[in-house]
Amino acid sequence: MRVRAEKILTSKKEIKYKKIFVTGSDEVLIDYVSNYLIKNFRDRNFYIDSSNQINQTIGGDLFSDKKVLFYINNISTNTFLLKNLNLLDQAVLFSSPNNKKNNKLKTEFLKLEDAVVVECYSLNRATKEMVVKNLIEEEELNISKSVFWYIVESLDDCYVILKKQIQTLSFLKNKPISIESVGEVLFVEKKIELNKMFFYILKDNETLINIFNKNIFSLSDFYIFLNSTKQYLKIIHESSNKEDALFRFPKYLFNEKETFLKIYNSVKRKNLIKIYSNIFRVESLIRKNPVLYSAIGLRFFINTKKIIIS
């Protein structure tokens, strides 16, 4: 069985699956869901083994009634498990972004009755409406329909960032909540500018440094910038010509259309592989050293420009 991450996070039901594979393209959400599930199992008196190995001789501890959850975030070390997944008695949680190595494991999970694949992607329109409604109820916010739709349209499509944004609105709980007040509290206009940073990529390095330092003030800011960059690169990668690219390009960014075409014409197909490899490396570094998001992010910004024009 497969299920969207937001369904797991907003459901009040107990998690009954013993074999869980958390995967997808939203790495922030993958980590968030994995930690959420680990806490859920720990609250149910499971012993958590994070050694990245499966050892069925482990029987928990005196306080866990011999219930164990093996947490694996390095799939490559457990190829043996592919052949024995259905024989595993204890609970297991795999966590890994989409890649070719994971396809076999995902296929095996989908064959099992006691297993689930939790997919972590950006929210689509329907799921975002559901998540916003749920989070607003959690924060006990009283908002009008117009403010609700403004939030759906304007806030981030990443579940983790969206949740933090809604939680920030709790400061307005005892005040009338208007579109203007939401914008003031969340600096929505700044988020939109972060989504446009990619269009400065052909500028000189000094300009890029100034733009980055004046806009990226948190890890969330960096991920908004990075995820929007990935979105535009995906359009370039999947488009066969400039007409196709313009068709896929977001309509609300009409002012950036000409700049986007210049970038599209500048990127060599072989260099896209280098950029994607750079993104993967940056995401890995940020996960290990989140406090260094600014230095790592600025280097990524400059290197991406260098690869595009080379």
C-alpha positions in Angstrom: 0.0 0.0 0.0 1.1 3.6 -0.6 -0.1 6.7 1.2 0.8 10.4 1.0 2.8 11.7 4.0 0.2 14.4 4.9 -2.4 11.6 5.4 -0.2 10.0 8.0 0.5 13.3 9.7 -3.1 14.4 9.9 -4.7 11.1 10.8 -5.6 10.4 14.4 -5.5 6.6 13.8 -2.9 4.4 15.3 -0.1 3.3 12.8 -0.6 -0.4 12.4 2.0 -1.2 9.7 5.1 -3.0 10.8 7.1 -2.2 7.7 7.3 1.4 6.6 9.3 3.0 3.7 9.4 6.8 3.8 10.5 8.1 0.4 9.9 10.9 -2.1 11.5 14.1 -3.3 10.8 16.4 -0.3 13.8 15.5 1.9 12.7 17.9 4.7 9.4 16.1 4.9 11.1 12.7 4.7 13.1 13.5 7.9 10.1 15.0 9.6 7.8 12.0 8.9 10.6 9.6 9.9 11.0 11.4 13.3 7.2 11.5 13.7 7.0 7.7 13.2 9.9 7.0 15.4 8.3 8.9 18.2 5.0 7.1 17.6 6.7 3.7 18.0 8.7 4.9 21.0 5.5 6.0 22.7 4.1 2.5 22.1 7.1 1.1 24.0 9.2 0.0 21.1 13.0 -0.1 21.4 14.5 2.0 18.6 17.6 0.5 16.9 19.2 3.1 14.7 22.4 1.1 13.8 21.4 0.9 10.2 21.5 -2.9 10.4 18.9 -5.6 10.9 19.7 -7.9 13.8 16.7 -10.2 14.6 18.4 -11.5 17.7 17.7 -8.1 19.4 14.7 -8.4 21.6 14.4 -4.8 22.9 15.0 -4.1 26.6 13.3 -4.7 29.9 10.9 -1.9 29.2 9.9 -2.6 25.7 8.4 -6.1 25.9 10.8 -7.2 23.2 9.3 -4.9 20.6 11.9 -3.4 18.3 11.8 -0.8 15.5 14.8 -1.0 13.2 15.4 2.5 11.7 17.3 2.3 8.4 18.4 5.4 6.4 21.2 3.8 4.4 19.4 1.3 2.1 22.7 0.2 0.4 23.9 -1.6 3.5 20.8 -3.8 3.6 20.5 -5.4 0.1 20.2 -8.8 1.8 16.9 -7.6 3.3 15.3 -7.5 -0.1 15.1 -11.2 -0.2 13.9 -11.6 3.4 11.7 -8.6 3.9 8.5 -10.8 4.2 10.2 -13.0 6.9 11.1 -10.1 9.2 9.2 -10.3 12.5 10.2 -7.0 14.0 9.1 -3.5 12.8 11.3 -1.7 10.3 11.3 1.9 9.1 13.3 2.8 6.0 13.9 6.4 5.1 15.5 7.5 1.8 14.8 10.0 -1.0 13.8 8.7 -4.4 16.6 7.1 -6.4 17.1 4.1 -8.7 18.5 1.9 -5.9 15.2 2.3 -4.0 12.9 1.2 -6.7 13.4 -2.5 -6.0 12.7 -2.0 -2.3 9.6 0.1 -3.0 8.3 -2.7 -5.2 8.8 -5.3 -2.5 7.0 -3.1 0.1 4.0 -2.7 -2.2 3.7 -6.5 -2.4 3.4 -7.0 1.4 0.1 -6.7 3.3 1.8 -5.4 6.5 3.8 -2.7 4.7 3.2 0.8 3.5 5.2 3.3 1.3 4.8 6.8 2.7 5.4 9.3 -0.2 6.8 12.7 0.6 6.2 15.3 -2.1 5.2 19.0 -2.3 1.5 19.5 -1.5 -0.9 19.6 -4.5 -3.9 21.8 -4.5 -6.3 19.3 -3.0 -4.0 18.0 -0.2 -2.9 21.6 0.6 -6.5 22.6 1.3 -6.9 19.6 3.5 -3.7 20.3 5.4 -4.4 24.0 5.9 -7.9 23.2 7.2 -6.5 20.6 9.6 -3.7 22.9 10.9 -6.0 25.9 11.3 -8.3 23.7 13.5 -5.3 22.5 15.5 -4.3 26.1 16.2 -7.9 27.1 16.9 -7.8 30.0 14.4 -11.0 31.7 13.4 -10.6 32.9 9.9 -12.9 33.9 7.0 -13.2 32.1 3.7 -11.2 34.8 1.9 -8.3 34.5 4.4 -8.4 30.7 4.1 -8.0 30.8 0.3 -5.3 33.5 0.6 -3.4 31.1 2.9 -3.8 28.2 0.5 -2.6 30.3 -2.5 0.2 32.1 -0.7 1.8 29.9 1.8 4.5 27.3 1.1 3.8 23.9 -0.6 6.2 22.1 1.7 4.3 20.5 4.6 6.9 21.2 7.2 7.3 24.9 6.3 3.5 25.3 5.9 3.0 23.9 9.4 5.5 26.4 10.9 3.8 29.2 9.0 0.4 28.3 10.3 1.8 27.9 13.9 3.2 31.4 13.6 -0.4 32.7 12.9 -1.3 31.5 16.4 0.0 34.9 17.6 -3.1 36.4 15.9 -5.5 34.1 17.7 -7.0 36.8 19.8 -7.1 39.4 17.0 -9.1 39.8 13.8 -7.2 37.8 11.2 -7.2 39.6 7.8 -5.3 39.0 4.6 -3.1 42.0 5.5 -2.2 40.7 8.9 -1.3 37.2 7.5 1.0 38.9 5.0 2.6 41.1 7.7 3.2 38.2 10.2 4.5 35.7 7.6 6.2 38.1 5.2 4.5 36.4 2.3 5.9 38.9 -0.1 9.4 37.9 0.9 8.6 34.2 0.2 7.6 35.1 -3.3 10.9 36.9 -3.8 12.8 33.9 -2.6 11.0 31.9 -5.3 12.5 34.4 -7.8 16.1 34.2 -6.7 16.8 31.7 -9.5 16.2 34.3 -12.1 19.3 36.3 -11.0 21.6 33.3 -11.6 23.3 34.8 -14.7 24.3 38.0 -12.7 27.9 38.6 -11.6 29.0 36.9 -8.4 29.0 40.1 -6.3 25.3 40.6 -7.2 24.5 37.0 -6.3 26.2 37.3 -2.9 24.3 40.4 -2.1 20.9 38.9 -3.2 21.6 35.7 -1.1 22.7 37.6 2.0 19.8 40.0 1.9 17.1 37.3 1.5 18.2 34.0 3.2 17.9 34.4 7.0 16.8 30.9 8.0 16.9 27.3 7.0 13.3 27.6 5.8 14.3 30.5 3.6 17.0 28.3 2.1 14.7 25.4 1.4 12.2 27.7 -0.3 15.0 29.0 -2.6 16.3 25.5 -3.2 13.0 23.9 -3.9 12.0 26.6 -6.3 15.3 26.2 -8.1 14.7 22.5 -8.4 11.2 23.3 -9.9 12.6 25.5 -12.6 15.4 23.0 -13.4 12.8 20.3 -13.7 11.0 22.4 -16.3 14.3 22.8 -18.2 15.1 19.1 -18.0 11.7 17.9 -19.1 11.2 20.4 -22.0 12.1 19.4 -25.5 12.2 23.0 -26.8 11.7 26.6 -25.6 8.0 26.5 -26.6 7.5 23.4 -24.4 9.4 25.1 -21.6 7.3 28.2 -21.7 4.1 26.1 -21.7 5.3 24.4 -18.5 6.5 27.7 -16.9 4.2 29.1 -14.1 1.9 31.6 -15.7 2.0 33.9 -12.6 5.8 34.5 -13.3 5.1 36.3 -16.6 7.6 39.0 -15.7 10.4 36.4 -15.4 9.6 34.7 -18.7 12.3 36.3 -20.8 14.9 35.7 -18.1 13.9 32.1 -17.8 14.3 31.7 -21.6 17.9 33.1 -21.4 18.7 30.6 -18.6 17.0 27.8 -20.6 19.2 28.6 -23.7 22.3 28.8 -21.5 22.0 25.4 -19.8 23.7 22.5 -21.6 22.0 19.2 -21.1 25.1 17.5 -19.9 25.5 20.3 -17.2 22.1 19.5 -15.8 23.5 16.3 -14.4 26.3 18.3 -12.7 23.7 20.6 -11.2 21.5 17.8 -9.9 24.6 16.1 -8.4 25.4 19.4 -6.7 21.9 19.6 -5.3 22.1 16.1 -3.9 25.4 16.9 -2.3 24.1 20.2 -0.8 21.0 18.5 0.6 23.2 15.9 2.2 25.5 18.5 3.7 22.5 20.6 5.1 21.0 17.5 6.7 24.2 16.8 8.5 25.0 20.5 9.3 21.8 22.5 9.3 23.4 25.5 11.1 25.7 25.9 8.0 22.8 26.5 5.6 24.0 30.0 4.8 27.6 29.2 3.8 26.6 26.0 2.0 23.6 27.7 0.3 25.7 30.6 -1.0 28.3 28.3 -2.3 25.6 26.3 -4.1 24.2 29.5 -5.6 27.6 30.5 -7.0 28.5 27.0 -8.2 25.1 26.6 -10.0 25.8 29.9 -11.9 29.3 28.6 -12.8 27.9 25.3 -14.1 25.2 27.0 -16.2 27.5 29.4 -18.0 30.3 26.8 -18.5 
